[in-house]
């Protein structure tokens, strides 16, 4: 590996280590698609309440606006939107005073009569995922057709479809259609594997006592520093051997 390539890897690793998540954004109701006029609550599940986490969003009209700045009503580490509008479709996240960010959530607000209730957060490989095609004014068990990346998957008489043991091949754009009522917008479903990244583990930590959370975060941060140090040490050795070979 060339020294320059290793230094680039070192820089990427450093960024991942120093921008670790300490908050997790959740949405209620838990769906990536919403009807116009729905009441929505977005919450920052904080690992460090002293960090001063706030909700921010990007929409087609404005970028990086925070809850209370023309939209939503702050409620501690949460934000309530009493009447959400299609113009509020966009990307939402939690951000600390120091600039650290949580996971990002893409919300689509429909002014139509049909939405697809799909996971708002990435789903783990091997899990079962249920998609629900829902109308605004009629029961949610009407027959529906489900599509992935524009192609028909299947028609379901009860309006919901379960994908069993999802894999990476199940990632894609999903939508549904109810005859006589219309078609939902499309939403992307992300499938994630149990791979090692330079971020502290989120699922175990949020259910753990405070001292266990601190230990988890400390252990993971230490591991990140060790990775950075090792890469830096190897880079120095390669630079030295490269300079000697050119003499």
C-alpha positions in Angstrom: 0.0 0.0 0.0 1.3 3.4 -0.9 2.0 5.9 2.0 -0.6 8.3 0.5 -3.3 5.7 0.4 -2.6 4.7 4.0 -2.7 8.3 5.1 -6.1 8.7 3.3 -7.3 5.6 5.2 -5.9 7.1 8.4 -7.9 10.3 7.8 -11.1 8.4 7.2 -10.7 6.3 10.3 -10.0 9.4 12.4 -13.2 11.1 11.2 -15.3 8.0 11.9 -13.8 7.8 15.4 -14.3 11.4 16.3 -17.8 11.7 15.0 -19.4 8.9 17.1 -23.1 8.9 17.7 -24.3 9.7 21.2 -28.0 10.1 20.3 -30.5 8.1 18.4 -33.4 9.7 16.5 -36.7 7.9 16.7 -40.1 8.9 15.1 -43.6 8.3 16.4 -45.6 7.0 14.5 -42.7 4.8 13.4 -43.1 5.1 9.6 -41.1 6.7 6.8 -44.3 7.9 5.2 -46.9 10.1 6.8 -50.2 11.7 5.8 -50.6 15.4 5.5 -52.0 16.6 8.9 -50.5 13.8 11.0 -49.2 14.6 14.5 -45.5 13.5 14.6 -43.0 13.3 17.5 -39.3 13.1 16.9 -37.1 12.2 19.8 -33.4 12.2 20.5 -32.7 9.2 22.7 -29.6 10.7 24.4 -26.6 8.9 25.7 -25.2 12.3 27.0 -27.9 14.8 28.0 -25.3 17.5 28.7 -24.4 17.6 25.0 -27.5 19.7 24.3 -29.1 17.7 21.5 -31.5 19.5 19.2 -33.6 18.4 16.2 -32.6 19.7 12.8 -33.8 19.0 9.3 -33.2 19.6 5.6 -36.1 20.2 3.3 -36.5 21.4 -0.3 -37.0 24.9 1.0 -34.5 25.3 3.9 -31.4 23.6 5.2 -30.2 22.8 8.7 -33.1 24.6 10.5 -33.8 23.5 14.0 -37.0 22.6 15.8 -38.8 25.8 16.9 -37.3 27.8 14.1 -40.5 28.1 12.0 -41.4 24.5 12.5 -42.3 22.1 15.3 -42.5 22.7 19.1 -39.5 21.7 21.3 -40.3 19.5 24.2 -37.0 18.7 26.0 -35.1 16.4 23.7 -38.1 15.9 21.5 -39.9 17.9 18.9 -43.6 17.8 18.2 -45.1 18.7 14.8 -48.9 19.0 15.3 -49.8 19.2 11.6 -47.1 18.0 9.2 -47.2 19.2 5.6 -45.8 17.7 2.4 -43.4 20.6 2.2 -41.9 19.2 5.5 -40.7 16.1 3.7 -36.9 15.8 4.1 -34.1 14.5 6.3 -34.2 14.9 10.1 -31.4 14.3 12.6 -30.2 15.2 16.1 -27.2 17.5 16.5 -25.2 18.4 19.6 -23.7 21.8 20.5 -20.3 20.4 19.5 -21.6 19.4 16.0 -21.9 15.6 16.6 -24.9 14.1 14.8 -27.2 11.1 15.3 -28.6 8.8 12.6 -30.6 10.5 9.9 -34.2 9.8 9.1 -35.9 10.5 5.7 -39.6 11.4 6.1 -42.0 11.6 3.2 -45.3 13.4 3.8 -48.0 12.6 1.3 -50.9 14.8 0.3 -52.6 11.8 -1.3 -54.8 9.2 0.1 -52.4 6.2 0.3 -49.1 5.7 2.1 -46.8 2.8 2.7 -45.9 2.2 6.3 -42.3 1.0 6.2 -39.4 1.0 8.7 -38.1 4.4 9.4 -34.8 3.0 10.6 -32.5 0.5 8.9 -33.4 -3.2 9.5 -31.0 -5.9 10.4 -30.2 -8.8 8.1 -32.3 -11.8 9.1 -35.2 -9.9 10.6 -38.7 -10.0 9.3 -40.2 -6.8 7.9 -43.9 -6.0 7.5 -45.1 -3.4 5.0 -48.6 -1.9 5.3 -50.4 -0.2 2.6 -52.8 2.3 4.3 -55.5 4.7 3.2 -56.3 7.8 5.1 -60.1 7.4 5.5 -60.8 3.6 5.0 -59.7 0.4 6.8 -56.1 -0.6 6.3 -56.9 -4.2 5.3 -57.9 -3.4 1.7 -56.2 -5.5 -1.1 -53.0 -3.9 -2.2 -50.2 -4.4 -4.7 -46.6 -4.0 -3.6 -43.7 -2.9 -5.8 -39.9 -2.9 -5.4 -37.8 -0.7 -7.7 -40.8 -0.3 -10.0 -41.5 -4.0 -10.4 -44.5 -5.8 -9.0 -43.6 -8.1 -6.1 -47.0 -9.5 -5.2 -50.6 -8.6 -4.5 -51.9 -9.1 -1.0 -55.6 -9.4 -0.1 -55.1 -8.0 3.4 -53.1 -4.9 2.5 -49.9 -5.9 4.3 -46.8 -7.9 3.1 -44.1 -9.5 5.2 -40.6 -10.0 3.9 -39.0 -12.8 5.9 -35.3 -13.0 6.8 -34.4 -9.8 4.9 -31.0 -9.6 3.2 -29.0 -6.9 1.4 -30.8 -7.9 -1.8 -34.0 -6.7 -0.3 -32.8 -3.1 -0.2 -34.6 -0.8 -2.6 -37.4 1.6 -3.3 -40.8 0.3 -2.2 -44.3 1.5 -2.9 -47.9 0.2 -2.9 -51.1 0.7 -4.8 -54.7 0.2 -3.7 -57.2 0.0 -6.6 -59.6 2.9 -6.5 -57.6 4.9 -3.9 -54.3 5.5 -5.5 -50.6 4.9 -5.2 -48.2 5.6 -2.3 -45.0 7.5 -2.6 -41.8 5.5 -2.7 -39.5 4.9 0.3 -36.1 3.4 0.5 -35.6 0.4 2.8 -32.1 0.0 4.2 -30.8 -3.4 5.3 -27.7 -3.4 7.6 -25.5 -6.3 8.6 -23.8 -6.9 11.9 -20.5 -5.4 10.7 -17.8 -3.5 12.6 -17.7 0.2 12.1 -15.9 2.8 14.1 -19.0 3.9 16.0 -20.1 2.9 19.5 -22.8 0.2 19.5 -26.2 1.7 19.9 -28.7 -1.0 20.6 -27.1 -2.6 23.6 -26.0 0.7 25.1 -29.4 2.4 25.3 -30.9 -0.4 27.4 -27.9 -0.6 29.7 -27.4 1.2 33.0 -25.4 4.4 33.0 -22.1 2.9 34.2 -22.3 0.2 31.5 -22.9 2.8 28.8 -19.8 4.7 29.9 -17.7 1.6 29.8 -19.0 0.7 26.4 -18.2 4.1 25.1 -14.8 4.2 26.7 -13.8 0.8 25.4 -14.9 1.7 21.9 -13.2 5.1 21.9 -10.0 3.4 23.1 -10.2 0.9 20.2 -10.6 3.8 17.8 -7.5 5.5 19.2 -5.5 2.2 18.9 -6.5 1.8 15.2 -5.5 5.4 14.4 -2.1 4.9 16.3 -1.4 1.7 14.5 -2.1 3.2 11.1 0.0 6.2 11.8 2.9 3.9 13.0 2.7 1.8 9.8 2.6 4.9 7.7 5.7 6.3 9.3 7.6 3.0 8.7 6.5 3.0 5.0 7.6 6.5 4.6 11.0 5.7 6.1 11.5 2.6 3.9 10.4 4.6 0.8 12.9 7.4 1.4 15.8 4.9 1.9 15.0 3.1 -1.3 15.3 6.4 -3.2 18.8 7.2 -1.9 
